[in-house]
Amino acid sequence: MAVIPIAGAVLALLGVVFQFALLPRLTVFGVLSRSLENKSNGRCEIIPQLQGCEDMWLHQDTGYLYAACSDPLTSRMSWLPCQDRLDWNKYPATTDYIAVVDTRGSGPWSERIRKVTPKNFPGVQVNGQPIYNLHGISVHVADSVLPGSKPTLKFFIVNHRPPVDAQGRIDAAAALKSGANSTVELFTTTVGSDEFEYEHTFAHPEIRTPNSLAATGKDSFIFTNDHGAKVGHGRALDLLLARSNAGYCDKKGCKNALSPLPFPNGITNGAKDKEYWIASTSDGKLRQVELQADGSLVLLDEVATGYPMDNLRTDSNGHVWAASFPKLLKLLPHFEDPVNTHSPAHAMRLRLNEGKDAFFGQKYSVDHVFEDDGKIASGITVVVHDTDKRKLFMGGVQTPYSLVCDI
């Protein structure tokens, strides 16, 4: 009669799993005891022309904002590998684009936004035109600029391209079975230009499920794989288990740089050389890492923010900004109906702690700068801080607008 002891052991095991695995995640996800407080959302302006902009980057000196955008109601609905959307047969003829925005100019936003033209890009073609399927972006700014010339920018772009057959034709069936054939594309441009010159494609088995990336030089970068596998039901476990990694690439190849990591998402440079930060959507931690000479990453520190995070951006003060989801479970309905279903938004800033408690070991301070219940800012995946103008530019992978808020 060992049924009762066995049942007791099972219940005890389930209790341990709940206490140490599920309960912390439910807390981070905002399922347990998190109230919303609208903050810094009273002076915001909608930019309707910038839709489905998953990531953004600001050139602080000139105010040119670059955004990786798409159509949130068509393109993103059928082809968004991070959300297991792999139905290429429903992909529209419209393509994703990089927008360059003159944020310091005058006049309506519609007159200050231009779509970038990729030059000599040998990408997958739709209707005879090469396309890219955009996710994260990162930029390396040239160290030196000749007098009277504009700075040169090296743009690294996550491209979730579909698989192709032996004849170079898109293989929609293979996409459903095996997932995207994701790459990172490298382009060269100058500040303010709406033309990108193609330079190189980084294609490697290590680039499995790329989400975000951070340039480490003019032809190298580190990146996050947000899931442990391209397809399969096991991907659902990535919110609970550490099954993924960060990688490093240069023109010689790619490698695993740090693993395992729990749902690594955004990645950005830190205030010091070779220092970077990685955000987790799973455990709500920011991880400080250092890039080694061999391309590996060494974990230096962890900061618990308590929020599931998406993209990171570092402003000109060296502060790290994180877009986060205070109510993560409301994000999935928003992805299914971006227009009518709202997902609360949150922006926080990580900086060196200058308060009295720094003496007692609290090295970093996390400031909760912006929060909205989703009626103004919904499903936000990136926050960029303009330090000169004290503005936040925000966009979302399936948000049918972007916005700018004074803080």
C-alpha positions in Angstrom: 0.0 0.0 0.0 2.5 2.6 -1.2 -0.1 4.7 -3.0 -0.3 7.3 -0.3 3.4 7.8 0.2 3.9 8.0 -3.6 1.1 10.5 -3.9 2.5 12.6 -1.1 5.9 12.6 -2.8 4.4 13.7 -6.1 2.5 16.5 -4.4 5.7 17.6 -2.6 7.6 17.6 -5.9 4.8 19.7 -7.5 5.0 22.1 -4.6 8.7 22.5 -5.1 8.3 23.1 -8.8 5.6 25.7 -8.2 7.6 27.4 -5.5 10.9 27.7 -7.2 10.0 27.6 -11.0 6.5 28.8 -11.6 5.9 31.3 -8.8 8.9 33.5 -9.7 7.9 33.5 -13.3 4.3 34.4 -12.6 5.5 37.3 -10.4 7.8 38.6 -13.1 5.0 38.2 -15.7 2.8 40.5 -13.7 0.2 37.7 -13.0 0.5 38.1 -9.2 0.1 41.4 -7.4 1.2 44.1 -9.9 -0.9 47.2 -10.3 -0.4 49.6 -13.1 0.4 53.3 -12.6 0.2 55.7 -15.6 3.5 57.6 -15.6 5.0 60.1 -18.0 2.3 59.4 -20.5 0.6 62.8 -20.5 2.6 64.4 -23.3 2.8 61.8 -26.0 2.3 62.2 -29.8 1.3 59.4 -32.1 3.4 58.9 -35.3 0.9 56.9 -37.4 3.2 56.5 -40.4 5.7 54.3 -38.4 3.9 50.9 -38.0 5.1 47.6 -36.7 8.5 49.0 -35.8 10.2 46.3 -33.7 13.4 48.1 -33.1 14.8 51.7 -33.3 18.2 53.4 -33.1 18.9 57.2 -32.7 22.0 59.1 -33.9 22.1 61.5 -31.0 24.1 64.2 -32.6 21.8 64.7 -35.6 18.5 63.4 -34.2 18.1 61.0 -37.1 16.0 58.0 -35.9 16.2 54.7 -37.7 13.3 52.1 -37.3 12.8 48.5 -38.5 9.2 48.5 -39.5 6.5 46.4 -41.2 2.8 46.1 -41.7 1.5 44.9 -38.3 -1.9 43.7 -39.8 -0.6 41.7 -42.8 3.1 41.0 -42.9 3.6 40.5 -39.2 0.5 38.4 -39.0 1.7 35.8 -41.5 5.5 35.9 -41.0 6.9 36.5 -37.6 9.1 33.6 -36.6 9.5 34.6 -33.0 5.8 34.2 -32.6 5.7 30.9 -34.6 4.1 32.6 -37.6 5.5 30.8 -40.6 2.8 30.9 -43.2 4.6 32.4 -46.2 1.7 31.6 -48.5 -0.2 34.4 -46.8 2.7 36.9 -46.9 1.6 40.0 -48.8 3.4 41.7 -51.6 4.4 44.6 -49.4 7.8 44.4 -47.8 9.4 45.4 -44.5 11.5 48.6 -44.5 14.0 50.7 -42.6 12.6 54.2 -41.9 14.9 57.2 -41.4 13.2 60.0 -39.5 14.4 63.5 -39.1 13.3 64.1 -35.5 14.8 67.6 -35.3 13.1 68.9 -38.4 9.8 70.8 -38.7 6.5 70.1 -40.3 4.3 66.9 -40.0 5.9 63.6 -39.4 4.8 62.4 -42.8 7.2 64.8 -44.4 10.1 63.8 -42.2 10.0 60.0 -42.8 11.7 58.3 -45.7 12.0 54.6 -46.5 15.5 53.3 -47.0 16.4 51.8 -50.4 18.8 48.8 -50.1 21.4 49.0 -53.0 22.8 45.8 -54.6 21.1 43.6 -52.0 21.0 39.9 -53.2 18.1 39.0 -50.9 15.1 36.6 -51.4 12.9 38.1 -54.1 9.2 38.8 -54.1 7.7 40.1 -57.4 11.2 40.6 -58.7 12.3 42.7 -55.8 14.7 41.7 -53.1 13.2 41.9 -49.6 14.2 41.6 -46.0 12.0 40.5 -43.1 13.1 42.8 -40.2 13.6 42.3 -36.5 16.5 43.7 -34.5 19.0 46.3 -35.7 22.4 47.6 -34.5 24.7 50.3 -35.7 28.5 50.8 -35.6 29.5 54.5 -36.0 32.8 55.2 -37.7 35.5 56.3 -35.2 36.8 59.1 -37.3 35.0 61.6 -39.7 36.7 63.8 -42.2 35.9 67.5 -41.8 32.8 68.5 -43.7 31.7 64.8 -44.2 28.9 62.8 -42.6 29.7 59.9 -40.2 29.7 56.4 -41.8 27.3 53.9 -40.3 27.5 50.1 -40.5 24.0 48.7 -40.1 23.6 45.2 -38.8 20.0 43.9 -39.5 18.3 40.7 -38.4 16.7 39.2 -41.5 14.1 36.4 -41.0 14.3 35.3 -44.6 12.2 32.3 -45.7 13.9 29.1 -46.8 14.4 28.6 -50.6 14.7 25.5 -52.8 17.6 24.4 -55.1 16.3 26.9 -57.7 16.3 29.8 -55.3 12.5 29.8 -55.0 10.8 30.4 -51.7 9.8 27.0 -50.1 6.7 27.7 -48.1 6.3 24.1 -47.0 9.9 24.0 -45.7 9.1 27.2 -43.7 6.3 25.5 -41.8 8.4 22.4 -41.1 11.8 23.8 -40.4 11.3 27.5 -39.6 12.9 30.6 -41.0 16.4 30.7 -42.6 17.4 33.7 -40.6 20.6 35.7 -41.3 22.2 39.0 -40.4 22.7 41.6 -43.2 25.4 44.3 -43.1 24.9 47.6 -44.9 26.9 50.8 -45.1 25.4 54.3 -45.2 26.0 57.8 -44.0 24.0 59.6 -41.4 20.7 60.9 -42.8 21.0 59.0 -46.1 18.0 56.9 -47.3 20.3 54.6 -49.3 22.0 51.5 -47.8 24.8 49.8 -49.7 24.9 46.1 -49.2 28.1 44.7 -47.8 27.8 41.1 -46.4 25.4 38.4 -45.3 26.2 36.5 -42.1 24.6 33.0 -42.5 25.5 30.3 -40.0 23.8 27.4 -38.1 24.5 29.3 -34.8 22.1 32.1 -36.0 19.0 30.0 -35.2 16.4 32.3 -33.7 18.1 35.7 -33.7 16.2 38.5 -32.0 18.5 41.4 -31.1 22.2 42.2 -31.8 24.9 44.7 -30.8 27.7 45.7 -33.1 31.2 45.1 -31.6 33.1 46.5 -34.6 32.7 47.4 -38.2 32.2 43.8 -39.3 31.4 41.9 -36.0 28.5 41.6 -33.6 27.0 39.7 -30.7 23.4 38.6 -30.8 20.7 36.7 -28.9 18.8 33.6 -29.9 15.5 34.0 -28.1 14.5 30.4 -28.4 16.3 27.1 -28.1 14.8 25.8 -31.4 13.3 27.2 -34.6 10.1 25.1 -34.4 8.3 22.7 -32.1 6.2 22.6 -29.1 9.2 22.7 -26.9 9.6 26.4 -27.7 6.8 27.0 -25.1 9.2 25.9 -22.4 11.6 28.8 -23.1 9.6 31.1 -20.9 10.4 28.8 -18.0 13.7 27.1 -18.7 17.2 28.4 -19.8 17.5 26.8 -23.2 19.0 29.4 -25.4 22.2 31.5 -25.8 24.0 34.5 -27.1 26.4 34.3 -30.1 29.2 36.1 -31.7 29.9 36.6 -35.4 32.5 38.2 -37.6 33.3 37.6 -41.3 35.3 34.5 -40.4 32.3 32.7 -38.8 30.0 32.5 -35.8 30.1 30.8 -32.4 28.2 30.2 -29.2 29.3 33.0 -26.9 27.3 32.3 -23.7 24.9 29.6 -22.7 22.5 28.7 -21.3 20.4 31.8 -21.0 16.6 32.1 -20.2 14.8 33.7 -23.2 17.5 36.3 -24.0 16.0 39.2 -25.9 17.4 42.7 -26.1 21.2 43.3 -26.1 23.1 46.6 -26.1 26.5 48.1 -25.3 27.4 49.2 -21.8 29.1 52.4 -20.6 32.6 50.7 -20.8 34.5 49.1 -23.7 33.7 45.4 -24.3 30.8 45.7 -21.8 27.3 44.7 -22.9 23.9 44.0 -21.3 21.4 41.2 -22.2 17.7 41.4 -21.2 15.6 38.4 -20.4 11.9 38.1 -21.2 11.7 35.1 -18.8 13.3 35.9 -15.5 13.3 39.7 -15.6 17.0 40.1 -15.2 19.6 42.3 -17.0 22.9 40.4 -17.4 26.1 42.4 -17.7 28.6 40.5 -19.8 32.1 41.2 -21.1 33.3 40.3 -24.6 36.6 38.3 -24.7 39.2 38.3 -27.4 38.0 34.9 -28.6 34.4 36.0 -29.1 33.1 34.5 -25.9 31.1 36.4 -23.3 31.8 36.3 -19.6 29.0 37.0 -17.1 29.9 39.9 -14.8 26.8 40.8 -13.0 23.0 40.4 -12.8 20.3 43.0 -12.0 16.8 41.8 -11.2 14.3 44.3 -12.6 11.2 42.2 -11.9 9.8 42.8 -15.4 9.9 40.7 -18.6 12.0 42.8 -21.1 12.3 43.2 -24.8 14.8 45.5 -26.6 17.5 47.5 -24.9 19.0 50.8 -26.0 21.9 52.8 -24.4 21.6 56.6 -24.5 24.4 59.1 -24.7 24.7 59.3 -20.9 25.5 55.6 -20.8 22.2 54.6 -19.3 20.4 51.5 -20.5 16.8 51.7 -21.4 14.5 48.7 -21.5 11.1 48.2 -23.0 9.1 45.8 -20.9 5.7 44.2 -20.5 4.2 44.8 -17.0 1.3 42.4 -17.9 3.0 39.8 -20.1 -0.1 37.6 -20.6 -1.9 40.6 -22.2 0.7 40.7 -24.9 -0.5 37.6 -26.7 -4.1 38.8 -27.3 -2.6 42.1 -28.5 -0.5 40.2 -31.1 -3.7 38.6 -32.4 -5.6 41.9 -32.6 -3.2 44.8 -32.4 -5.9 47.4 -33.2 -8.5 46.5 -30.6 -6.6 44.7 -27.9 -4.2 46.7 -25.7 -1.1 45.5 -23.9 0.3 47.8 -21.2 3.7 49.3 -21.7 6.6 50.1 -19.4 10.0 51.7 -19.8 12.8 51.6 -17.3 16.3 53.0 -17.1 19.4 51.3 -15.6 22.2 53.5 -14.3 24.9 53.5 -11.8 23.5 54.0 -8.3 24.6 57.4 -6.9 22.4 57.1 -3.8 23.4 56.3 -0.2 22.6 52.6 -0.6 25.4 52.3 -3.2 27.7 52.0 -0.2 25.8 48.9 0.9 26.3 47.0 -2.4 23.4 48.2 -4.6 25.6 49.1 -7.6 22.8 49.9 -10.1 19.6 51.8 -9.9 16.5 50.8 -11.9 14.2 53.8 -12.5 10.6 53.2 -13.7 10.3 56.2 -16.0 7.2 55.4 -18.2 4.1 53.3 -17.8 0.8 53.2 -19.6 -2.2 50.9 -19.4 -2.0 50.3 -23.1 -4.5 52.9 -24.2 -1.8 55.2 -25.4 1.3 53.0 -25.7 0.4 49.4 -26.5 2.7 46.4 -27.1 5.9 48.5 -27.0 9.1 46.5 -27.8 11.6 49.3 -28.0 12.3 52.6 -26.2 14.9 55.1 -27.4 15.9 58.1 -25.2 16.9 61.4 -26.8 19.0 62.9 -24.1 19.1 66.4 -25.6 15.4 66.8 -26.1 14.3 64.6 -23.1 12.0 62.6 -25.3 11.3 58.9 -25.6 10.6 57.3 -29.0 8.7 54.0 -28.8 7.6 51.4 -31.2 6.2 47.9 -31.2 6.6 44.8 -33.4 2.8 44.8 -34.0 1.8 48.2 -32.8 0.0 50.1 -35.7 1.8 53.3 -34.8 4.9 54.6 -33.0 4.9 57.5 -30.5 7.2 60.1 -28.9 6.7 61.3 -25.3 8.2 64.2 -23.4 9.6 63.1 -20.0 
